[in-house]
């Protein structure tokens, strides 16, 4: 199992995160999940963020991070890397949904819209379709803060 950390760098357990999500859900909060990746010398670093925001009486939010390093050879092109980002996001979303079926979740994809004509734009429809076909709501840039802000910060 992967190691998880709080936003302040303290190690935590996935069970503790699930407990926090249950409490957060009870207070009408939303759980946002997103993954970003970055090539480094040691491999391709994938960082998944679980962000809790918007609960009743909540000021600010909190987040958790998990990092995984995979071989660069597994990602010969941008499409395979982006699919892995979405796969990791969906994996954790399903794990959370199993334990917290009432959780209000929104998945965030580090992908640009087709209108932007950027590196990931041509993948947007496929990746959004993959997530929606898996039963989840999702957002892309610029509304995907869990992926392109929080996870991005921890992938580099």
CNS distance restraints for C-alpha pairs under 8 A (distance, minus, plus):
assign (resid   2 and name CA) (resid  66 and name CA) 6.63 0.50 0.50
assign (resid   2 and name CA) (resid  67 and name CA) 7.55 0.50 0.50
assign (resid   2 and name CA) (resid  68 and name CA) 7.48 0.50 0.50
assign (resid   3 and name CA) (resid  11 and name CA) 7.21 0.50 0.50
assign (resid   3 and name CA) (resid  12 and name CA) 7.55 0.50 0.50
assign (resid   3 and name CA) (resid  13 and name CA) 7.30 0.50 0.50
assign (resid   3 and name CA) (resid  66 and name CA) 5.94 0.50 0.50
assign (resid   3 and name CA) (resid  67 and name CA) 7.42 0.50 0.50
assign (resid   4 and name CA) (resid  11 and name CA) 5.83 0.50 0.50
assign (resid   4 and name CA) (resid  12 and name CA) 5.49 0.50 0.50
assign (resid   4 and name CA) (resid  13 and name CA) 6.09 0.50 0.50
assign (resid   4 and name CA) (resid  14 and name CA) 6.81 0.50 0.50
assign (resid   4 and name CA) (resid  64 and name CA) 6.55 0.50 0.50
assign (resid   4 and name CA) (resid  65 and name CA) 5.56 0.50 0.50
assign (resid   4 and name CA) (resid  66 and name CA) 4.71 0.50 0.50
assign (resid   4 and name CA) (resid  67 and name CA) 7.74 0.50 0.50
assign (resid   5 and name CA) (resid   9 and name CA) 5.45 0.50 0.50
assign (resid   5 and name CA) (resid  10 and name CA) 5.27 0.50 0.50
assign (resid   5 and name CA) (resid  11 and name CA) 4.30 0.50 0.50
assign (resid   5 and name CA) (resid  12 and name CA) 5.38 0.50 0.50
assign (resid   5 and name CA) (resid  13 and name CA) 7.95 0.50 0.50
assign (resid   5 and name CA) (resid  64 and name CA) 5.46 0.50 0.50
assign (resid   5 and name CA) (resid  65 and name CA) 5.23 0.50 0.50
assign (resid   5 and name CA) (resid  66 and name CA) 6.50 0.50 0.50
assign (resid   6 and name CA) (resid  10 and name CA) 5.28 0.50 0.50
assign (resid   6 and name CA) (resid  11 and name CA) 6.40 0.50 0.50
assign (resid   6 and name CA) (resid  12 and name CA) 6.67 0.50 0.50
assign (resid   6 and name CA) (resid  62 and name CA) 7.82 0.50 0.50
assign (resid   6 and name CA) (resid  63 and name CA) 6.07 0.50 0.50
assign (resid   6 and name CA) (resid  64 and name CA) 4.47 0.50 0.50
assign (resid   6 and name CA) (resid  65 and name CA) 6.36 0.50 0.50
assign (resid   7 and name CA) (resid  62 and name CA) 6.77 0.50 0.50
assign (resid   7 and name CA) (resid  63 and name CA) 5.37 0.50 0.50
assign (resid   7 and name CA) (resid  64 and name CA) 5.61 0.50 0.50
assign (resid   7 and name CA) (resid  65 and name CA) 6.97 0.50 0.50
assign (resid  12 and name CA) (resid  16 and name CA) 6.67 0.50 0.50
assign (resid  12 and name CA) (resid  17 and name CA) 7.57 0.50 0.50
assign (resid  13 and name CA) (resid  17 and name CA) 6.47 0.50 0.50
assign (resid  14 and name CA) (resid  18 and name CA) 6.17 0.50 0.50
assign (resid  15 and name CA) (resid  19 and name CA) 6.26 0.50 0.50
assign (resid  16 and name CA) (resid  20 and name CA) 6.24 0.50 0.50
assign (resid  17 and name CA) (resid  21 and name CA) 6.12 0.50 0.50
assign (resid  17 and name CA) (resid  64 and name CA) 7.73 0.50 0.50
assign (resid  18 and name CA) (resid  22 and name CA) 6.19 0.50 0.50
assign (resid  18 and name CA) (resid  96 and name CA) 6.78 0.50 0.50
assign (resid  18 and name CA) (resid  99 and name CA) 7.25 0.50 0.50
assign (resid  18 and name CA) (resid 100 and name CA) 7.28 0.50 0.50
assign (resid  19 and name CA) (resid  23 and name CA) 6.40 0.50 0.50
assign (resid  20 and name CA) (resid  24 and name CA) 5.99 0.50 0.50
assign (resid  21 and name CA) (resid  25 and name CA) 5.91 0.50 0.50
assign (resid  21 and name CA) (resid  31 and name CA) 7.14 0.50 0.50
assign (resid  21 and name CA) (resid  52 and name CA) 7.33 0.50 0.50
assign (resid  21 and name CA) (resid 100 and name CA) 7.49 0.50 0.50
assign (resid  21 and name CA) (resid 103 and name CA) 7.23 0.50 0.50
assign (resid  22 and name CA) (resid  26 and name CA) 6.20 0.50 0.50
assign (resid  22 and name CA) (resid 100 and name CA) 6.23 0.50 0.50
assign (resid  22 and name CA) (resid 103 and name CA) 7.09 0.50 0.50
assign (resid  23 and name CA) (resid  27 and name CA) 6.50 0.50 0.50
assign (resid  24 and name CA) (resid  28 and name CA) 6.54 0.50 0.50
assign (resid  24 and name CA) (resid  29 and name CA) 5.16 0.50 0.50
assign (resid  24 and name CA) (resid  30 and name CA) 7.40 0.50 0.50
assign (resid  24 and name CA) (resid  52 and name CA) 7.05 0.50 0.50
assign (resid  24 and name CA) (resid  55 and name CA) 6.11 0.50 0.50
assign (resid  25 and name CA) (resid  29 and name CA) 5.05 0.50 0.50
assign (resid  25 and name CA) (resid  30 and name CA) 6.71 0.50 0.50
assign (resid  25 and name CA) (resid  31 and name CA) 7.95 0.50 0.50
assign (resid  25 and name CA) (resid  55 and name CA) 7.46 0.50 0.50
assign (resid  25 and name CA) (resid 102 and name CA) 7.09 0.50 0.50
assign (resid  25 and name CA) (resid 103 and name CA) 5.41 0.50 0.50
assign (resid  25 and name CA) (resid 104 and name CA) 6.70 0.50 0.50
assign (resid  27 and name CA) (resid  55 and name CA) 5.13 0.50 0.50
assign (resid  27 and name CA) (resid  56 and name CA) 5.29 0.50 0.50
assign (resid  28 and name CA) (resid  54 and name CA) 7.33 0.50 0.50
assign (resid  28 and name CA) (resid  55 and name CA) 5.07 0.50 0.50
assign (resid  28 and name CA) (resid  56 and name CA) 6.14 0.50 0.50
assign (resid  28 and name CA) (resid 104 and name CA) 7.93 0.50 0.50
assign (resid  29 and name CA) (resid  52 and name CA) 6.88 0.50 0.50
assign (resid  29 and name CA) (resid  53 and name CA) 5.85 0.50 0.50
assign (resid  29 and name CA) (resid  54 and name CA) 4.72 0.50 0.50
assign (resid  29 and name CA) (resid  55 and name CA) 3.64 0.50 0.50
assign (resid  29 and name CA) (resid  56 and name CA) 6.85 0.50 0.50
assign (resid  29 and name CA) (resid 104 and name CA) 7.09 0.50 0.50
assign (resid  30 and name CA) (resid  52 and name CA) 6.09 0.50 0.50
assign (resid  30 and name CA) (resid  53 and name CA) 5.73 0.50 0.50
assign (resid  30 and name CA) (resid  54 and name CA) 6.02 0.50 0.50
assign (resid  30 and name CA) (resid  55 and name CA) 6.98 0.50 0.50
assign (resid  30 and name CA) (resid 103 and name CA) 7.23 0.50 0.50
assign (resid  30 and name CA) (resid 104 and name CA) 5.03 0.50 0.50
assign (resid  30 and name CA) (resid 105 and name CA) 5.68 0.50 0.50
assign (resid  30 and name CA) (resid 106 and name CA) 7.25 0.50 0.50
assign (resid  31 and name CA) (resid  50 and name CA) 6.80 0.50 0.50
assign (resid  31 and name CA) (resid  51 and name CA) 5.70 0.50 0.50
assign (resid  31 and name CA) (resid  52 and name CA) 4.87 0.50 0.50
assign (resid  31 and name CA) (resid  53 and name CA) 6.69 0.50 0.50
assign (resid  31 and name CA) (resid 103 and name CA) 7.09 0.50 0.50
assign (resid  31 and name CA) (resid 104 and name CA) 6.10 0.50 0.50
assign (resid  31 and name CA) (resid 105 and name CA) 4.73 0.50 0.50
assign (resid  31 and name CA) (resid 106 and name CA) 6.36 0.50 0.50
assign (resid  32 and name CA) (resid  49 and name CA) 7.89 0.50 0.50
assign (resid  32 and name CA) (resid  50 and name CA) 5.74 0.50 0.50
assign (resid  32 and name CA) (resid  51 and name CA) 4.97 0.50 0.50
assign (resid  32 and name CA) (resid  52 and name CA) 6.44 0.50 0.50
assign (resid  32 and name CA) (resid  53 and name CA) 7.82 0.50 0.50
assign (resid  32 and name CA) (resid 105 and name CA) 5.75 0.50 0.50
assign (resid  32 and name CA) (resid 106 and name CA) 4.93 0.50 0.50
assign (resid  32 and name CA) (resid 107 and name CA) 5.66 0.50 0.50
assign (resid  32 and name CA) (resid 108 and name CA) 6.86 0.50 0.50
assign (resid  32 and name CA) (resid 146 and name CA) 6.20 0.50 0.50
assign (resid  33 and name CA) (resid  48 and name CA) 7.19 0.50 0.50
assign (resid  33 and name CA) (resid  49 and name CA) 5.61 0.50 0.50
assign (resid  33 and name CA) (resid  50 and name CA) 4.63 0.50 0.50
assign (resid  33 and name CA) (resid  51 and name CA) 6.31 0.50 0.50
assign (resid  33 and name CA) (resid  89 and name CA) 6.21 0.50 0.50
assign (resid  33 and name CA) (resid  92 and name CA) 7.91 0.50 0.50
assign (resid  33 and name CA) (resid  93 and name CA) 7.12 0.50 0.50
assign (resid  33 and name CA) (resid 105 and name CA) 7.59 0.50 0.50
assign (resid  33 and name CA) (resid 106 and name CA) 6.59 0.50 0.50
assign (resid  33 and name CA) (resid 107 and name CA) 4.91 0.50 0.50
assign (resid  33 and name CA) (resid 108 and name CA) 5.88 0.50 0.50
assign (resid  33 and name CA) (resid 146 and name CA) 5.87 0.50 0.50
assign (resid  33 and name CA) (resid 147 and name CA) 7.24 0.50 0.50
assign (resid  34 and name CA) (resid  48 and name CA) 5.67 0.50 0.50
assign (resid  34 and name CA) (resid  49 and name CA) 5.41 0.50 0.50
assign (resid  34 and name CA) (resid  50 and name CA) 6.87 0.50 0.50
assign (resid  34 and name CA) (resid  85 and name CA) 7.99 0.50 0.50
assign (resid  34 and name CA) (resid  86 and name CA) 7.86 0.50 0.50
assign (resid  34 and name CA) (resid  89 and name CA) 5.55 0.50 0.50
assign (resid  34 and name CA) (resid 107 and name CA) 5.92 0.50 0.50
assign (resid  34 and name CA) (resid 108 and name CA) 4.66 0.50 0.50
assign (resid  34 and name CA) (resid 109 and name CA) 6.01 0.50 0.50
assign (resid  34 and name CA) (resid 110 and name CA) 7.55 0.50 0.50
assign (resid  34 and name CA) (resid 144 and name CA) 7.64 0.50 0.50
assign (resid  34 and name CA) (resid 145 and name CA) 7.99 0.50 0.50
assign (resid  34 and name CA) (resid 146 and name CA) 4.91 0.50 0.50
assign (resid  34 and name CA) (resid 147 and name CA) 4.12 0.50 0.50
assign (resid  34 and name CA) (resid 148 and name CA) 7.86 0.50 0.50
assign (resid  34 and name CA) (resid 151 and name CA) 6.63 0.50 0.50
assign (resid  35 and name CA) (resid  46 and name CA) 6.72 0.50 0.50
assign (resid  35 and name CA) (resid  47 and name CA) 5.47 0.50 0.50
assign (resid  35 and name CA) (resid  48 and name CA) 4.18 0.50 0.50
assign (resid  35 and name CA) (resid  49 and name CA) 6.21 0.50 0.50
assign (resid  35 and name CA) (resid  85 and name CA) 5.31 0.50 0.50
assign (resid  35 and name CA) (resid  86 and name CA) 6.94 0.50 0.50
assign (resid  35 and name CA) (resid  88 and name CA) 6.89 0.50 0.50
assign (resid  35 and name CA) (resid  89 and name CA) 5.84 0.50 0.50
assign (resid  35 and name CA) (resid 108 and name CA) 7.61 0.50 0.50
assign (resid  35 and name CA) (resid 109 and name CA) 7.03 0.50 0.50
assign (resid  35 and name CA) (resid 110 and name CA) 7.18 0.50 0.50
assign (resid  35 and name CA) (resid 146 and name CA) 7.45 0.50 0.50
assign (resid  35 and name CA) (resid 147 and name CA) 4.95 0.50 0.50
assign (resid  35 and name CA) (resid 148 and name CA) 7.91 0.50 0.50
assign (resid  35 and name CA) (resid 151 and name CA) 5.65 0.50 0.50
assign (resid  35 and name CA) (resid 152 and name CA) 7.71 0.50 0.50
assign (resid  36 and name CA) (resid  46 and name CA) 5.77 0.50 0.50
assign (resid  36 and name CA) (resid  47 and name CA) 5.45 0.50 0.50
assign (resid  36 and name CA) (resid  48 and name CA) 6.61 0.50 0.50
assign (resid  36 and name CA) (resid  85 and name CA) 6.13 0.50 0.50
assign (resid  36 and name CA) (resid 110 and name CA) 6.38 0.50 0.50
assign (resid  36 and name CA) (resid 147 and name CA) 5.58 0.50 0.50
assign (resid  36 and name CA) (resid 148 and name CA) 6.65 0.50 0.50
assign (resid  36 and name CA) (resid 151 and name CA) 5.41 0.50 0.50
assign (resid  36 and name CA) (resid 152 and name CA) 5.36 0.50 0.50
assign (resid  36 and name CA) (resid 155 and name CA) 6.48 0.50 0.50
assign (resid  37 and name CA) (resid  44 and name CA) 6.59 0.50 0.50
assign (resid  37 and name CA) (resid  45 and name CA) 5.33 0.50 0.50
assign (resid  37 and name CA) (resid  46 and name CA) 4.34 0.50 0.50
assign (resid  37 and name CA) (resid  47 and name CA) 6.15 0.50 0.50
assign (resid  37 and name CA) (resid  81 and name CA) 7.74 0.50 0.50
assign (resid  37 and name CA) (resid  85 and name CA) 7.00 0.50 0.50
assign (resid  37 and name CA) (resid 152 and name CA) 7.09 0.50 0.50
assign (resid  37 and name CA) (resid 155 and name CA) 5.69 0.50 0.50
assign (resid  38 and name CA) (resid  44 and name CA) 5.67 0.50 0.50
assign (resid  38 and name CA) (resid  45 and name CA) 5.29 0.50 0.50
assign (resid  38 and name CA) (resid  46 and name CA) 6.77 0.50 0.50
assign (resid  38 and name CA) (resid 155 and name CA) 5.77 0.50 0.50
assign (resid  38 and name CA) (resid 156 and name CA) 6.12 0.50 0.50
assign (resid  39 and name CA) (resid  43 and name CA) 5.98 0.50 0.50
assign (resid  39 and name CA) (resid  44 and name CA) 4.44 0.50 0.50
assign (resid  39 and name CA) (resid  45 and name CA) 6.20 0.50 0.50
assign (resid  39 and name CA) (resid  72 and name CA) 7.26 0.50 0.50
assign (resid  40 and name CA) (resid  44 and name CA) 6.00 0.50 0.50
assign (resid  40 and name CA) (resid  45 and name CA) 6.93 0.50 0.50
assign (resid  40 and name CA) (resid 156 and name CA) 7.83 0.50 0.50
assign (resid  42 and name CA) (resid  69 and name CA) 7.62 0.50 0.50
assign (resid  42 and name CA) (resid  71 and name CA) 7.87 0.50 0.50
assign (resid  43 and name CA) (resid  69 and name CA) 5.88 0.50 0.50
assign (resid  43 and name CA) (resid  70 and name CA) 5.61 0.50 0.50
assign (resid  43 and name CA) (resid  71 and name CA) 4.94 0.50 0.50
assign (resid  43 and name CA) (resid  72 and name CA) 5.09 0.50 0.50
assign (resid  44 and name CA) (resid  69 and name CA) 5.49 0.50 0.50
assign (resid  44 and name CA) (resid  70 and name CA) 5.23 0.50 0.50
assign (resid  44 and name CA) (resid  71 and name CA) 6.01 0.50 0.50
assign (resid  44 and name CA) (resid  72 and name CA) 5.31 0.50 0.50
assign (resid  45 and name CA) (resid  67 and name CA) 6.72 0.50 0.50
assign (resid  45 and name CA) (resid  68 and name CA) 5.75 0.50 0.50
assign (resid  45 and name CA) (resid  69 and name CA) 4.48 0.50 0.50
assign (resid  45 and name CA) (resid  70 and name CA) 6.55 0.50 0.50
assign (resid  45 and name CA) (resid 155 and name CA) 5.74 0.50 0.50
assign (resid  45 and name CA) (resid 156 and name CA) 7.64 0.50 0.50
assign (resid  46 and name CA) (resid  67 and name CA) 5.57 0.50 0.50
assign (resid  46 and name CA) (resid  68 and name CA) 5.13 0.50 0.50
assign (resid  46 and name CA) (resid  69 and name CA) 6.18 0.50 0.50
assign (resid  46 and name CA) (resid  70 and name CA) 7.77 0.50 0.50
assign (resid  46 and name CA) (resid  85 and name CA) 7.14 0.50 0.50
assign (resid  46 and name CA) (resid 155 and name CA) 6.01 0.50 0.50
assign (resid  47 and name CA) (resid  65 and name CA) 6.65 0.50 0.50
assign (resid  47 and name CA) (resid  66 and name CA) 5.65 0.50 0.50
assign (resid  47 and name CA) (resid  67 and name CA) 4.43 0.50 0.50
assign (resid  47 and name CA) (resid  68 and name CA) 6.49 0.50 0.50
assign (resid  47 and name CA) (resid 151 and name CA) 5.31 0.50 0.50
assign (resid  47 and name CA) (resid 152 and name CA) 7.16 0.50 0.50
assign (resid  47 and name CA) (resid 154 and name CA) 6.09 0.50 0.50
assign (resid  47 and name CA) (resid 155 and name CA) 5.06 0.50 0.50
assign (resid  48 and name CA) (resid  65 and name CA) 5.64 0.50 0.50
assign (resid  48 and name CA) (resid  66 and name CA) 5.29 0.50 0.50
assign (resid  48 and name CA) (resid  67 and name CA) 6.48 0.50 0.50
assign (resid  48 and name CA) (resid  88 and name CA) 7.33 0.50 0.50
assign (resid  48 and name CA) (resid  89 and name CA) 6.84 0.50 0.50
assign (resid  48 and name CA) (resid 147 and name CA) 7.52 0.50 0.50
assign (resid  48 and name CA) (resid 151 and name CA) 5.59 0.50 0.50
assign (resid  49 and name CA) (resid  63 and name CA) 6.65 0.50 0.50
assign (resid  49 and name CA) (resid  64 and name CA) 5.61 0.50 0.50
assign (resid  49 and name CA) (resid  65 and name CA) 4.70 0.50 0.50
assign (resid  49 and name CA) (resid  66 and name CA) 6.73 0.50 0.50
assign (resid  49 and name CA) (resid 146 and name CA) 6.04 0.50 0.50
assign (resid  49 and name CA) (resid 147 and name CA) 6.93 0.50 0.50
assign (resid  49 and name CA) (resid 150 and name CA) 6.42 0.50 0.50
assign (resid  49 and name CA) (resid 151 and name CA) 5.15 0.50 0.50
assign (resid  50 and name CA) (resid  63 and name CA) 5.48 0.50 0.50
assign (resid  50 and name CA) (resid  64 and name CA) 5.17 0.50 0.50
assign (resid  50 and name CA) (resid  65 and name CA) 6.59 0.50 0.50
assign (resid  50 and name CA) (resid 146 and name CA) 7.16 0.50 0.50
assign (resid  51 and name CA) (resid  61 and name CA) 7.24 0.50 0.50
assign (resid  51 and name CA) (resid  62 and name CA) 5.87 0.50 0.50
assign (resid  51 and name CA) (resid  63 and name CA) 4.18 0.50 0.50
assign (resid  51 and name CA) (resid  64 and name CA) 6.47 0.50 0.50
assign (resid  51 and name CA) (resid 146 and name CA) 6.53 0.50 0.50
assign (resid  52 and name CA) (resid  61 and name CA) 5.62 0.50 0.50
assign (resid  52 and name CA) (resid  62 and name CA) 5.38 0.50 0.50
assign (resid  52 and name CA) (resid  63 and name CA) 6.01 0.50 0.50
assign (resid  53 and name CA) (resid  58 and name CA) 7.51 0.50 0.50
assign (resid  53 and name CA) (resid  60 and name CA) 6.82 0.50 0.50
assign (resid  53 and name CA) (resid  61 and name CA) 4.69 0.50 0.50
assign (resid  53 and name CA) (resid  62 and name CA) 6.88 0.50 0.50
assign (resid  54 and name CA) (resid  58 and name CA) 6.39 0.50 0.50
assign (resid  54 and name CA) (resid  60 and name CA) 7.86 0.50 0.50
assign (resid  54 and name CA) (resid  61 and name CA) 7.36 0.50 0.50
assign (resid  65 and name CA) (resid 151 and name CA) 7.22 0.50 0.50
assign (resid  65 and name CA) (resid 154 and name CA) 7.51 0.50 0.50
assign (resid  67 and name CA) (resid 154 and name CA) 7.74 0.50 0.50
assign (resid  67 and name CA) (resid 155 and name CA) 7.26 0.50 0.50
assign (resid  70 and name CA) (resid  74 and name CA) 7.49 0.50 0.50
assign (resid  71 and name CA) (resid  75 and name CA) 7.80 0.50 0.50
assign (resid  72 and name CA) (resid  76 and name CA) 7.52 0.50 0.50
assign (resid  74 and name CA) (resid  80 and name CA) 7.97 0.50 0.50
assign (resid  75 and name CA) (resid  80 and name CA) 5.53 0.50 0.50
assign (resid  75 and name CA) (resid  81 and name CA) 5.41 0.50 0.50
assign (resid  76 and name CA) (resid  80 and name CA) 7.10 0.50 0.50
assign (resid  77 and name CA) (resid  81 and name CA) 6.71 0.50 0.50
assign (resid  78 and name CA) (resid  82 and name CA) 6.09 0.50 0.50
assign (resid  78 and name CA) (resid 120 and name CA) 7.73 0.50 0.50
assign (resid  79 and name CA) (resid  83 and name CA) 6.09 0.50 0.50
assign (resid  79 and name CA) (resid 123 and name CA) 7.09 0.50 0.50
assign (resid  80 and name CA) (resid  84 and name CA) 6.25 0.50 0.50
assign (resid  81 and name CA) (resid  85 and name CA) 6.39 0.50 0.50
assign (resid  82 and name CA) (resid  86 and name CA) 6.35 0.50 0.50
assign (resid  83 and name CA) (resid  87 and name CA) 5.98 0.50 0.50
assign (resid  83 and name CA) (resid 127 and name CA) 7.22 0.50 0.50
assign (resid  84 and name CA) (resid  88 and name CA) 6.12 0.50 0.50
assign (resid  85 and name CA) (resid  89 and name CA) 6.35 0.50 0.50
assign (resid  85 and name CA) (resid 109 and name CA) 7.97 0.50 0.50
assign (resid  86 and name CA) (resid  90 and name CA) 6.10 0.50 0.50
assign (resid  86 and name CA) (resid 109 and name CA) 6.84 0.50 0.50
assign (resid  86 and name CA) (resid 127 and name CA) 7.21 0.50 0.50
assign (resid  86 and name CA) (resid 131 and name CA) 7.59 0.50 0.50
assign (resid  87 and name CA) (resid  91 and name CA) 6.00 0.50 0.50
assign (resid  88 and name CA) (resid  92 and name CA) 6.44 0.50 0.50
assign (resid  89 and name CA) (resid  93 and name CA) 6.19 0.50 0.50
assign (resid  89 and name CA) (resid 107 and name CA) 7.13 0.50 0.50
assign (resid  90 and name CA) (resid  94 and name CA) 6.05 0.50 0.50
assign (resid  90 and name CA) (resid 107 and name CA) 7.92 0.50 0.50
assign (resid  90 and name CA) (resid 131 and name CA) 7.25 0.50 0.50
assign (resid  90 and name CA) (resid 134 and name CA) 7.95 0.50 0.50
assign (resid  91 and name CA) (resid  95 and name CA) 6.35 0.50 0.50
assign (resid  92 and name CA) (resid  96 and name CA) 6.11 0.50 0.50
assign (resid  93 and name CA) (resid  97 and name CA) 6.10 0.50 0.50
assign (resid  93 and name CA) (resid 105 and name CA) 7.75 0.50 0.50
assign (resid  93 and name CA) (resid 107 and name CA) 7.84 0.50 0.50
assign (resid  94 and name CA) (resid  98 and name CA) 6.14 0.50 0.50
assign (resid  95 and name CA) (resid  99 and name CA) 6.67 0.50 0.50
assign (resid  96 and name CA) (resid 100 and name CA) 5.61 0.50 0.50
assign (resid  96 and name CA) (resid 101 and name CA) 7.55 0.50 0.50
assign (resid  96 and name CA) (resid 103 and name CA) 7.85 0.50 0.50
assign (resid  97 and name CA) (resid 101 and name CA) 4.67 0.50 0.50
assign (resid  97 and name CA) (resid 102 and name CA) 7.47 0.50 0.50
assign (resid  97 and name CA) (resid 103 and name CA) 6.72 0.50 0.50
assign (resid 105 and name CA) (resid 136 and name CA) 7.45 0.50 0.50
assign (resid 105 and name CA) (resid 137 and name CA) 7.36 0.50 0.50
assign (resid 106 and name CA) (resid 136 and name CA) 6.84 0.50 0.50
assign (resid 106 and name CA) (resid 137 and name CA) 5.31 0.50 0.50
assign (resid 106 and name CA) (resid 138 and name CA) 5.38 0.50 0.50
assign (resid 106 and name CA) (resid 139 and name CA) 7.36 0.50 0.50
assign (resid 107 and name CA) (resid 131 and name CA) 7.92 0.50 0.50
assign (resid 107 and name CA) (resid 136 and name CA) 6.96 0.50 0.50
assign (resid 107 and name CA) (resid 137 and name CA) 6.21 0.50 0.50
assign (resid 107 and name CA) (resid 138 and name CA) 4.48 0.50 0.50
assign (resid 107 and name CA) (resid 139 and name CA) 6.41 0.50 0.50
assign (resid 107 and name CA) (resid 144 and name CA) 7.86 0.50 0.50
assign (resid 108 and name CA) (resid 138 and name CA) 5.52 0.50 0.50
assign (resid 108 and name CA) (resid 139 and name CA) 5.00 0.50 0.50
assign (resid 108 and name CA) (resid 140 and name CA) 5.97 0.50 0.50
assign (resid 108 and name CA) (resid 143 and name CA) 7.79 0.50 0.50
assign (resid 108 and name CA) (resid 144 and name CA) 4.55 0.50 0.50
assign (resid 108 and name CA) (resid 145 and name CA) 6.94 0.50 0.50
assign (resid 108 and name CA) (resid 146 and name CA) 5.91 0.50 0.50
assign (resid 108 and name CA) (resid 147 and name CA) 5.57 0.50 0.50
assign (resid 109 and name CA) (resid 128 and name CA) 7.96 0.50 0.50
assign (resid 109 and name CA) (resid 138 and name CA) 7.15 0.50 0.50
assign (resid 109 and name CA) (resid 139 and name CA) 6.25 0.50 0.50
assign (resid 109 and name CA) (resid 140 and name CA) 5.03 0.50 0.50
assign (resid 109 and name CA) (resid 141 and name CA) 7.22 0.50 0.50
assign (resid 109 and name CA) (resid 144 and name CA) 5.99 0.50 0.50
assign (resid 109 and name CA) (resid 147 and name CA) 5.87 0.50 0.50
assign (resid 109 and name CA) (resid 148 and name CA) 7.61 0.50 0.50
assign (resid 110 and name CA) (resid 140 and name CA) 6.22 0.50 0.50
assign (resid 110 and name CA) (resid 141 and name CA) 6.32 0.50 0.50
assign (resid 110 and name CA) (resid 144 and name CA) 6.68 0.50 0.50
assign (resid 110 and name CA) (resid 147 and name CA) 5.33 0.50 0.50
assign (resid 110 and name CA) (resid 148 and name CA) 5.25 0.50 0.50
assign (resid 111 and name CA) (resid 120 and name CA) 5.41 0.50 0.50
assign (resid 111 and name CA) (resid 121 and name CA) 6.53 0.50 0.50
assign (resid 111 and name CA) (resid 123 and name CA) 7.58 0.50 0.50
assign (resid 111 and name CA) (resid 124 and name CA) 6.13 0.50 0.50
assign (resid 111 and name CA) (resid 140 and name CA) 5.62 0.50 0.50
assign (resid 111 and name CA) (resid 141 and name CA) 5.91 0.50 0.50
assign (resid 112 and name CA) (resid 116 and name CA) 6.37 0.50 0.50
assign (resid 112 and name CA) (resid 117 and name CA) 7.86 0.50 0.50
assign (resid 112 and name CA) (resid 118 and name CA) 6.57 0.50 0.50
assign (resid 112 and name CA) (resid 119 and name CA) 7.79 0.50 0.50
assign (resid 112 and name CA) (resid 120 and name CA) 5.73 0.50 0.50
assign (resid 112 and name CA) (resid 121 and name CA) 4.89 0.50 0.50
assign (resid 112 and name CA) (resid 124 and name CA) 6.54 0.50 0.50
assign (resid 112 and name CA) (resid 140 and name CA) 6.30 0.50 0.50
assign (resid 112 and name CA) (resid 141 and name CA) 5.30 0.50 0.50
assign (resid 112 and name CA) (resid 142 and name CA) 7.64 0.50 0.50
assign (resid 113 and name CA) (resid 117 and name CA) 7.54 0.50 0.50
assign (resid 113 and name CA) (resid 120 and name CA) 7.97 0.50 0.50
assign (resid 113 and name CA) (resid 121 and name CA) 5.22 0.50 0.50
assign (resid 113 and name CA) (resid 124 and name CA) 5.93 0.50 0.50
assign (resid 113 and name CA) (resid 140 and name CA) 6.99 0.50 0.50
assign (resid 113 and name CA) (resid 141 and name CA) 7.01 0.50 0.50
assign (resid 114 and name CA) (resid 118 and name CA) 7.88 0.50 0.50
assign (resid 114 and name CA) (resid 121 and name CA) 4.49 0.50 0.50
assign (resid 114 and name CA) (resid 122 and name CA) 6.01 0.50 0.50
assign (resid 114 and name CA) (resid 123 and name CA) 7.96 0.50 0.50
assign (resid 114 and name CA) (resid 124 and name CA) 6.28 0.50 0.50
assign (resid 114 and name CA) (resid 125 and name CA) 7.67 0.50 0.50
assign (resid 115 and name CA) (resid 121 and name CA) 7.33 0.50 0.50
assign (resid 116 and name CA) (resid 121 and name CA) 6.48 0.50 0.50
assign (resid 117 and name CA) (resid 121 and name CA) 5.47 0.50 0.50
assign (resid 117 and name CA) (resid 122 and name CA) 7.44 0.50 0.50
assign (resid 118 and name CA) (resid 122 and name CA) 7.90 0.50 0.50
assign (resid 120 and name CA) (resid 124 and name CA) 6.66 0.50 0.50
assign (resid 123 and name CA) (resid 127 and name CA) 6.12 0.50 0.50
assign (resid 124 and name CA) (resid 128 and name CA) 5.98 0.50 0.50
assign (resid 125 and name CA) (resid 129 and name CA) 5.90 0.50 0.50
assign (resid 126 and name CA) (resid 130 and name CA) 6.14 0.50 0.50
assign (resid 127 and name CA) (resid 131 and name CA) 6.39 0.50 0.50
assign (resid 128 and name CA) (resid 132 and name CA) 6.08 0.50 0.50
assign (resid 128 and name CA) (resid 138 and name CA) 6.94 0.50 0.50
assign (resid 129 and name CA) (resid 133 and name CA) 5.67 0.50 0.50
assign (resid 130 and name CA) (resid 134 and name CA) 6.26 0.50 0.50
assign (resid 131 and name CA) (resid 135 and name CA) 6.69 0.50 0.50
assign (resid 131 and name CA) (resid 136 and name CA) 5.83 0.50 0.50
assign (resid 131 and name CA) (resid 137 and name CA) 7.22 0.50 0.50
assign (resid 131 and name CA) (resid 138 and name CA) 6.89 0.50 0.50
assign (resid 132 and name CA) (resid 136 and name CA) 5.06 0.50 0.50
assign (resid 132 and name CA) (resid 137 and name CA) 5.97 0.50 0.50
assign (resid 132 and name CA) (resid 138 and name CA) 7.12 0.50 0.50
assign (resid 139 and name CA) (resid 143 and name CA) 5.86 0.50 0.50
assign (resid 139 and name CA) (resid 144 and name CA) 5.30 0.50 0.50
assign (resid 140 and name CA) (resid 144 and name CA) 4.92 0.50 0.50
assign (resid 141 and name CA) (resid 145 and name CA) 7.65 0.50 0.50
assign (resid 141 and name CA) (resid 148 and name CA) 7.32 0.50 0.50
assign (resid 144 and name CA) (resid 148 and name CA) 6.19 0.50 0.50
assign (resid 144 and name CA) (resid 149 and name CA) 7.85 0.50 0.50
assign (resid 145 and name CA) (resid 149 and name CA) 4.95 0.50 0.50
assign (resid 145 and name CA) (resid 150 and name CA) 6.45 0.50 0.50
assign (resid 146 and name CA) (resid 150 and name CA) 5.08 0.50 0.50
assign (resid 146 and name CA) (resid 151 and name CA) 6.09 0.50 0.50
assign (resid 147 and name CA) (resid 151 and name CA) 4.93 0.50 0.50
assign (resid 147 and name CA) (resid 152 and name CA) 6.24 0.50 0.50
assign (resid 148 and name CA) (resid 152 and name CA) 5.19 0.50 0.50
assign (resid 149 and name CA) (resid 153 and name CA) 6.14 0.50 0.50
assign (resid 150 and name CA) (resid 154 and name CA) 6.89 0.50 0.50
assign (resid 151 and name CA) (resid 155 and name CA) 6.22 0.50 0.50
assign (resid 152 and name CA) (resid 156 and name CA) 6.80 0.50 0.50
